[in-house]
Amino acid sequence: MEWKKEKFKKMFPDLFHEIEGRTMPTVVDHLEVCKTVDEAVEVIDFFERKGEISREYANFLRSNPSLLKSLIGTRERGEYTRRGLGD
């Protein structure tokens, strides 16, 4: 079956971006824009609940407050494009 590029892009935008070589922001990218540890834990909980990260990885992130503190606030919102993430 042959697909037109624009139709495929409209129907499957995330898959299209993966195929085109772009990466979507990860949990770490989201943690970098957090302002507090509590906000970071909420982000980790969300990614775990959605199945984007494993329970083990979520527990690892939660149990390392020094790691979280080193990530928090290292990026401003909207800087994803600068790093080539998303559109």
C-alpha positions in Angstrom: 0.0 0.0 0.0 1.3 3.4 -0.9 0.9 6.4 1.3 1.0 10.1 0.6 3.4 11.8 3.0 1.0 14.6 4.1 -1.8 12.1 4.8 0.5 9.9 6.8 1.8 12.9 8.8 -1.8 14.0 9.7 -2.9 10.5 10.7 0.3 9.5 12.6 2.1 12.7 13.7 4.3 11.1 16.4 5.3 8.2 14.2 6.0 10.5 11.3 8.4 12.6 13.5 10.2 9.4 14.7 10.6 8.3 11.1 11.9 11.7 10.1 14.6 11.4 12.8 13.3 13.8 15.4 13.0 12.7 19.0 10.2 13.5 21.4 11.1 15.1 24.8 11.8 12.5 27.5 11.1 12.5 31.2 14.5 14.0 31.8 13.7 16.9 29.4 10.6 17.6 31.4 12.4 17.3 34.7 14.8 20.0 33.6 12.0 22.6 33.4 10.6 21.8 36.8 11.0 24.4 39.6 10.8 22.1 42.7 11.4 18.5 43.7 7.6 18.0 44.3 6.9 19.1 40.8 9.5 16.7 39.5 8.0 13.8 41.4 4.6 14.7 39.8 6.2 14.5 36.4 7.8 11.2 37.2 4.4 9.9 38.5 2.7 11.0 35.3 5.3 9.3 33.0 5.1 6.1 35.1 1.3 6.1 35.0 1.2 6.6 31.2 3.7 3.8 30.8 6.4 6.0 29.3 8.9 4.9 31.9 9.3 1.7 33.9 8.4 1.4 37.6 12.1 0.7 38.3 13.3 3.8 36.5 10.6 5.9 38.2 11.7 4.6 41.6 15.3 5.3 40.8 14.5 8.9 39.9 12.4 9.4 43.0 15.0 7.9 45.3 17.8 10.2 44.1 16.9 13.7 45.3 20.5 14.9 44.5 20.0 13.8 40.9 16.6 15.6 40.7 18.1 18.7 42.2 20.9 18.7 39.6 18.3 18.5 36.8 15.7 20.9 38.1 15.8 24.4 36.6 18.5 23.7 34.1 16.3 24.6 31.1 13.5 27.2 30.5 10.2 26.2 28.9 10.3 26.4 25.2 13.9 25.4 24.8 13.0 22.0 23.2 13.4 23.4 19.7 17.0 24.5 20.5 17.9 21.0 21.3 16.1 19.6 18.3 13.3 18.0 20.2 9.7 18.1 18.9 8.3 20.8 16.7 
